[in-house]
Amino acid sequence: MRVVDTIAELRQARAQLQGLVGLVPTMGALHAGHMSLVNAAREDCDTVVVTIFVNPTQFAPNEDLDAYPRDLPADLAKLEAAGVDLVFTPTPETMYPSNYQTFVEVEKVSQGKEGAHRPGHFRGVATIVTKLFNLTQPDAAYFGQKDAQQVAVIKALVRDLNFPLDIVILPIVREADGLAMSSRNVYLNPNERRAATALNRSLQAAAAAYDAGERHPERLRQTALAVLNAEPLAHVDYVSVADAVTLEELTAPSENPILLSLTARVGLPRLLDNCLLPYSLNTREALTRILGGEV
């Protein structure tokens, strides 16, 4: 496994890669969710590139940029064991030199939900992903379902800017008690860790209501919200019931796939979780096809 931290080294290394190239962009602090993306890329492609970069332009001034978990030696050990070919670990100065002035903005699907609560976040995401796609020239790039709106933003970016690559979406990887794996879970103390399971329990309650025949968006939202509100340590930002393709909020029943997503603060971190309804659609094939794409 080769590790590089400059653009010149990356371009030189990329020119030597053979066959189909799979890219897994990360911010490090790798867990089993990240490694599921790496393993899928390893199975699908001839060579695998992973990027580790805590991107400052997707953090608001009051967010946890400085405190974001970082453990590069542990990350590199995991990636080498997984058979990764190339790892790019740039500094902020490498990606955003002093005269940097170009940004990418995806308009419609970045509105609402995380876009409303984190102004500028998706501008930063779209910009860094564009740069990484240009630098690594992958045939496929792998992302996780947990950041569902981000997935939709990236799929719109690839479509609109004509990037010649496939976007592959893999299901959320969960702890045994249902908590979605996240690098920020390390912030949780034991009581908060137990409370954080309310996010997945709220999704499961709404999914059960959907399976029982409930289709009205507001009743599905209230079902999820009731579970979250019953947990005193969970402070809800939003519960969204949206069309899974357009990400537009639903106000009336729909037979299209639904993205049920929510965010709550438990202690220090804001935790995200989501699922597609019907629940049977939470598979790689369906997620890749539906989220921000085609029904």
N, C-alpha and C positions, 0 to 999 in steps of 0.2 A: 504494500500500500504506500502510495506516495502522498505526502502532505506538502502543500504549497500555500504561501500567503501573499504572493504578489500576482498582479494581472499578467505580467510577462511570463512568469513560471506557469501559471494556469494555462495560458494559450499554448505554450510549448508542450505541456503535458497532454492537453486535449488533442493536439494534432497527432499524438502517438496512439490514441485509443482506437481500437478496432471494433467494427460491427455496431450493433445497436447500443446506444448510450442511454442509460436511465439516470435521472437526476432526482435527488432527494434534498430539497432545501430545508435547513433547520436553523434554530437559534441555540442549539446545543442543549446541555443538561438532558441528555438522551435517556429515554425510558422505553418500555416495551412497545408503546404506541409508535414512536419513531422507528424502532427496529422492525416493526411489521411493514413499514414502508420500504425500508432497506431490503428486507428479505423478499418482498414482492418484486422490487426492481432487479434483484439478483436472479430471481427465477425467470423474469421476462426478457432480460437484456444481456448482452455480451459483456458490457462493462458498466460499472456503477460509480457515479460521482455524487459525493455528499458535500454540501456547503454548511459551515457553521459560522453564523454571523448574527450577533444581537444587533438588530437594525435600529439605529436611533431614530430614524424618521417616522417610525410607526408608533412611537411612544409619545404621549402628551407630556407637558412639563410636570404634571403632578403624578405621573405614573412611575413604575418601579424599574426604570432603565438601569440605574446604578446598582440596585439590589438584585436584579434578575439572576437566577442561579447560573453559575458557570463552573464547569469542571472539564476542561479540555483534555487532560491526560486520561481520565476515565472514558470520555467520549471516544477518543482515538482508539483505546483498547477494545471497546465494543465494536467499532467499525472494522478494525483489522480482523477481529474474530469472525465477523460476518462476511468477510471476503470482499470488502469495498476496494476499488482500484485507486481512486483519487479523492482527496479531501482538500477543500479550499477553505482556509481560515483567515480571511482578510481582516484588517483593522478598519475602523470607521474612516480614518484618513485615506485609506486606499480606495474605498468605495465612494467617498464624498470629499474630494480634495477641496482646498480653500476657495477655488473659483467655481465650485459646482453650482449649477443653476437650472437644471432640467428635471422636471417631475412628470409623472404619468398619472392621470386621473380617469377612473372608470365611473361614469356618472350614475346611472339608474340603480343598479343592483347594490351600490355602496350606500344608498340612502336608507335611513331607518335602522332599527336594531343596533348593532355595534357602531354603525356609521353615525347614528345620532348621539350615542353615548361617548364616542371617542373621535371627536372631530379631527380630521387629518390622518387618521389611522390607515385607512385604505389607500390614500394617496401614497403613503410611505410603503405599504405592502406592494402596490402595483409598480412603483418605481424600482424597488429592489428586485422584485421578481423579473421585471423586464431586463434589468442589468444582468442578472444571473443567467437568464435564458440566452442572452446575447453572448455572454462569456463562455458558457459551457456547451451551447449548441446541442441540446439533448434531443433524442427521438421521442422520449416520454418523460414526464415529470410526475412525481407521486406526492399526494397530499392526503391529509386525514379529514374525516368527516366532522371532527369536533369543531373545527373552524369553518362551519358550513357557509356562512356568508362570504368569507374569504375565498373559499372554493369557487363560488359563483362569480366573484370579482375576477379571479384569475382566468376562469373559463371565458368570460366576456373579453378580457384582454387578449387572450390567445386568438379568439375568433376575430376580433376587430382589427388587430394589428397583424393578422395573417402569419402567426408563428407556425412553422411546419413541425408541430409536435403534438402528441397526445397527452391529455391530462387524465390521470388515473386517480380515483378516489377510493380510499380504503375505510372500512368501518371503524368506529371508535373502539379502542381497546380499553377494557375496564378492569378495575380491581375486583377481587372476589365478591365484595359487597356492592358492586355496581358503580362505584365512583369512577368517572371518566379519568383516565390517566392524564396528568398534566405536570409540566415542570414546576408550576407554581404550587402544587400540592405540598411541597416541602415546607411552605410557610405555615401549614395548619398544625395547631397543637392537638393533643388527643381528643379533647372535647369538640373542637372545630372539625376534626377529621370525621368524627361520628356524625356530626350535624350535616356535613357536606353530602352525605348520601341522600339527603332530601331532594337534591336536583334530579337524580335518576328516578327516585320513587315518584316524583311528580310527573315525569314523562310516562312512567309505567301506568299511573292512574289514568292519565288522559288516553293512552293507547288502549287500555281496557275499556274505557267508555266508547272509544271509536269502534272497537271490535264488537261492542254490544249494540252498535247501530247509531250512536250519536254522531252527527255531522255538523252541527252548528258551531262555527268557530268560537263564538263567545263562551258557549258552554264548555267546550274543550279547554279553552284558556282558563276558565274559572275552576275547572276540575284540577288542573295542574297547579294553579295559584293557591288553592286551598291547602294542598300538601306542603308547599313552600312556606306559606304563612303560618302553618302549625309548628314550624321549627324556629324557635326564638333566636337562634344564632345566625339564621339566614336572612339577609336583607336584600329583597328582590329589586333588581333594576327593571326587568321587563320579562313578560312571557309573550311570545309571538306565535301566531298561527297564520302561516303564509303559504301561498302557492309555491311549491317546491321548485318550479322552473323559473318563474319571474321574480320570486321573493316578495311579491306584493301582498300586503296584509289582506286577509279574507274577512269579509263582512257578511257573507252568506254561505250556505253549504256549497261544497264543491266536490265533484267526483274525481278531480285531479289529485295526484299525490300531494300531501300536505307536509310542510316542514314545520314541526313544532320545536321551537328553540327558546331557551331561557338563559338568563344570567342572574346570579345572585352573589353578593359579597358575603363571605364567611370568614370572619377575622380580617386578616390583611388582604388576601387575594380576591379578585373577581373571578368566579368560576363559571365556565360555559358548559352547556350540554344541549343536546338536541336529538331528535329522531325523525325519521320519515314515517308517515301514516299512509297506508297501512304498514304495520311494523315489519311485515315480511319483506319490505323493500330495502331494509338496512343491510344490503349486501354490496360487495364491490361492483358487480355488474350494474345493479340498479342505481346506486349512488353516482357512478361515473356517467351514466346515461342521463339521469334526471336533474341533479343539482345544477341549477343555472344553465341547463342545456335543453335537451329534447325529451318530451314525454314518450 
